[in-house]
Amino acid sequence: MVSKWINYVSMVLLVAFGLIFYHHYALMIMLIFMLVAPVVSYVATRKNIDKFIITVEAKKTSIGKKIPVDICFHVENESLLPVEEVKIQVSLCNCFFENDEEYELIIPAIPKKTRTATISVKGIYCGRMIARIHNVTIYDVFGLFQFKKEINNAAEIYIMPSKSSEFENVQMSTLGVTEDEELQMKKGDDVSQISEIRNYIPGDKLQNIHWKLSAKNDELQVKEFSLPFSEDVIMLVELYVDQQNPFIFDRLLENLYAFSRDLLKQGRKFNLVWKDNDYDLKTIEVYNDDDLNTGIREIYFADVQKMNGMTYHLYTSIHSEMKGTVLYMSDKNVDIKTGTKLDIGDEGVMLTCLN
């Protein structure tokens, strides 16, 4: 803008000197126009500032990591005044991490039209990616004056976990019994209790096949449970982010998602639990993939903890006697006094059975 003022003043002085030496009416008219036009432009732009509508939208609201997504910025000019440029300052960040990126877009505003600028971005970490408009500067038609416009507009994109693994080393019997002992259990309301063994029927889930009996009988045998879900499994999640190593928390979310999918494949209902504020725990009941996705999105809105292990300490202080199976997902630096570490094949993330 400074350069345009320099050019403008230089032109005015040039015309003024020409008028002094040549006394031509055309130069006088030009000088008057050059002095009046910026004032008119200033008044007109200021009067119509509310007729410029700036919005942002994401083409997709939920994507996987490192998948490009377009974010569109729209400038709608409802006035009859052309504007040379609308400058939009945008920040792009992940709600969990201190990784703000700044963008600056310049879009002309055509009368009674909407102009759009698009940027393509990728989310490298799981979480809620937010594209927020911070400042909007509108310049008059000559580019000599600028007007600030407050905009409170943002677009959110859920970067969902994509890891798909089967945790074969994790034994999931809530009563801590072996597979053979399960056959002697009485009927109950947990999938670890088997009501009967029957022959395989096409369409049965592969995870329900009793491989040991199938090998003995040379015929596929299927475990049939008394009820389809267990009420006694809790997935407790530690929402602590080491800003120096943000990839660890990203791996935690990936493992949480993958292990939860494994539980659902086993036919298990479970409760997803995390620290919601200073004194409360948030609980989401997960019956299917839709519930799991909802729970992950709810976690994306949670505040990360200031200290590692706060969720663990709050849960153990509230539930001194734990019922069922409590599985605690955290990074490796949490100090846990009791429990059994389960092998999930990740050196940075721990899954601990607390009871």
N, C-alpha and C positions, 0 to 999 in steps of 0.2 A: 504493500500500500504506500510506503514511503516513496518508492520509485515513481508511482503514478502521481503523487503530489508534486514531485520534482518536475515531472514532465508537464503537468498542468500549469504550474507556476511559470515555467519556462515559456510555454505557449502564450500565456497571458502577457508576460513581459515583452515577448517578441511582437505581438499584435499591438501592444501599447506604444512601443517605440516606433512601429510602422505608422501608427496614427499620428504621432507627434511630427514625424518628418514629412508625411505625404498628405495628411488631412483628407483622407478618402472616406466617404460615407460607408462604404462596404466594410472597411476596417472597424469603423465605429460600431456598426451593427454586430459584427463578429465579436468585438470586445464585450458588448453588452450581453450577448448570448452566452459567452464563456463565463461571465460573472454570475448570471442568473440561473443558468441550467443546473449547476451543482446544488444550488439552494433548493430548487424545485425537486431535484432528484432526492435530496435528503428528506424533505418534508413528505414526499410521496412514499418513499420506502418506509419511513418511520410510521406513517399512518396505516400502511398495509402489512405491517410485520406479523400480525396475527393471522394473516391469510396464507402464510407459508406453513405447510404441515409436513413434518419430517417424521417418518416411521421406519422401523426395522423389523424384519421377519426372517425366519430361517425356513428353508425349503423342506427340511425334515426336522422333526423334534426328537427323534431317537435314532442313533446310529451306533455302529461299533467303532473301536479305536482305529485311528489312522485311515478312516474312510472320509474322503472329501465331502464337504457339505457347503452349499452356497448360502451366504447371508446377504440379503438384499436390503438396500437403503433407498427409500422412496422420498422424493421431494415433490410435493404437490403445491402448485402455485395457483391459488384461487383468485388472484387479482389480475388486473390487466397490465401490470407493471413487469417488464422484463428485468431480471436480475442477472448480473454477469456471473456471479458465483455464490454458492452456498457451501461454506466450509464446515465439515462434520468431523469432530474428533471422537474416536471410538476406542474403547478398551475391550480386549478379549481376555477372559480369565477362566480358570477352573476354580470352582468354589472351595476346593480342598487345598489348593496349592497357591503359593505366592509367585505366580508366573504370568503376571499381566503383560499383554502385548498391546502396543498402541498403533492405531491406524489413523490416517488423515485422508479424508475424501473431499474432493471439490466437484460439485455438481451445479451446472447452470439451471436456473429456474425459468421455464418458458411460460408465458401467460396462459392460464386455463389448461395446463398440461401437467403431466406427472413424469418426472425423469427418475430413472433407477440406476444405481451403481451396485455392482455385485462383487463380493470378495469370496474366494474359496478357501476354507480352512480345514484343518485336520486336528482332531483331539488325540493327543498322545497318551493321556491318562484317563482312567475311568472317573466319572464325576459329572457335575452339572456345569457345562460350559456356557458362559454368559457373554453375549455381545451387547454392550451398553453404550448408548450415546451420552457423552459427557458434556460436550459443548458444541453449540451451533453458532456460527458467525455468518451473518447475511450482509453482503456488500451491495451498495447501490449500483445503478446501471453504469456509472463512470468508474466505480471501484475506488472512490475517494473516501467514503464513509463506511463504517462497519457497525453492525447492530448485533448484540448478543441476544440469543433467544434460549430460554430455559426449556429443556426437553427431558422428560422422565420416561424414557422408552428403552426397552431391552428385549432381546430374544434369548430364549434358553434352549439348549440342546442337551439331551441326556446321552452321555457317552457310556454305553452299556458294556459290561464285561463280556468277553467272548470265549474264555477258556472252557474247554470241554474235556474233562478227564474222568477216569474211573479210579477211585482210590481203593485198590484191591487190598492194600495192607491194613486198612482200617476195619476192624471187626465191630459191627454195629448190632450188638445184642444188649438191650437195655438192662437185662438181668445178669449179664456177664457169663452166660453159659455157652457151651460149644454147640455146634450145629447138630450133633447127635443127641445131646441132652434136650434140645428143643422139642424133639419128638415125644418126650415124656411129659411135657408141660400140660397143664390143664388149660381148657379154653379160657380166653380172657379177651381184653380189648386192645392188645398190642400186637403188632405184626411180628414181633419176635416169638410170639406164641402161635404154634401151628396146630390147627384143628384136625387136619388130615393130610394124607399124601394120596394123590390120584395120578392116573395116566395123563400124559401131555395131550392137550387139545390144540389144534392150530389156532393161533391168535393169542395164546397164553404168553405172558411176559417172560423173556429169557432169564431175567434175574430171579424169577420164582422157581426155576428148575432146581431140583435137589440132585446135584451132580454125583454125589457119592452113591446114593441109592440107584440112580440111573445107570451108573457103571456096573453096579452089582447085578442088576436085573436085565441089563442089555436093552433097556427100554426107558425112554424119557419119563421121569417122574416129576410131578409139580407139587410144590408146597402150597397148601391153601390155608390162609390165615382166618382167624375167627372174625376179625374186623379189619377193614382196609387201612386204618391209620393208627398211629400211636400218639397218645396225648403227652408222652413223657420225654420228648426230645426238645432241648432248648439249644439254639445256636446263639451264643453270646459273642458280640462283636466289639472289639476295642477300636474306637475311632480316634486314634492318636496318629498324627502325621509328623514325621521327622522331615522338616523342610529342607534339610541338607541331603536327604535321601528319599525324595518323594516316590520313587519307583517301588519302594518296599510296601507302602500303603496301597499302591496300585495293584501289586501282586496279591496283597491281602484280599482286596475286593474280588480279584479274579478267582482266587482259591475259594472264597466264601461262596461265590456264585456256582462254581463247578461242584463243590461238595454238596451244596443245597440241591442242585439238580440230581446228584446221585441219591440223596435221600428220597426225593420225589420218585425216582425210578424204582426205588425199593418199596414204594407204596407207603411211605411214612409221612404223616403230617408232623410239622414241628413249629415251634415258636421262634421267630427271629427277634432278638432282644439287643438293645444298645442303650447307652446312657443318653437321655434326652436333654436334661439340664442338670443343675447342681445336685438335685435330690431325687430325680425320677428316672425310671427306666421305661423306654418305649418298647411295646410288644406288638408284633404283627403275626397273626396266624397264617401259616403257609400250607395250603392244601394242594396247590397246582402251580404251573409255571406262571400264570397270570398273577397269582398272589406273590410269588417270588419277585417278579419284575416290579410289582407295586412296592414291595418291601425295599428293594434296592433303590428305587426312586425316593422313598421316604428317607432312607439313609443319606441320600445326596443333599437333603435339606437340613440335616443335623449339623450342629456345631462341633467342630473337631475339638478334642480335649487338649487342655494346656499341658497336662502331665501324662506320661505313659502309665497305664494300669488303673486309671480312675474308674473305668467301667467294672473291672474285676473287683476292686475294693468295695464299690458301692453294692454290687450284686451279692458278694459274700457277706457283707454286713447286714443286708436285708434278709437273705436266705441262709441262715446259719446251718440249717439242715436241708440239703438239696434232695429233691425227689426226682426220680427218673434219671435221665442222662443229660448232663450239662456239658456242652462242647464249647470251648472258649477259643475264638480265633483272634490272634494277636501277632505282633512282630516278636522277634526272638529276644528282645531286650526286656521284656516284662518279667518281673520277679514274682514267680508263683510258688507259694509254699507247699501246696499239695497238688495232687493230680497226676495223670499219666500222659506223657507226650505221645501223640500219634504221628505216624510217618505219612506225610502228604507230599513228600518229594520236593520240598522247598526249604532251602537253608535260611532264608530271611523271614519266613512266616511260620508260626507255630499253631498247631491245633492240639489243644489239651483237653482231655476228659477230666473234669474237676472232681468227679465223685466215683 
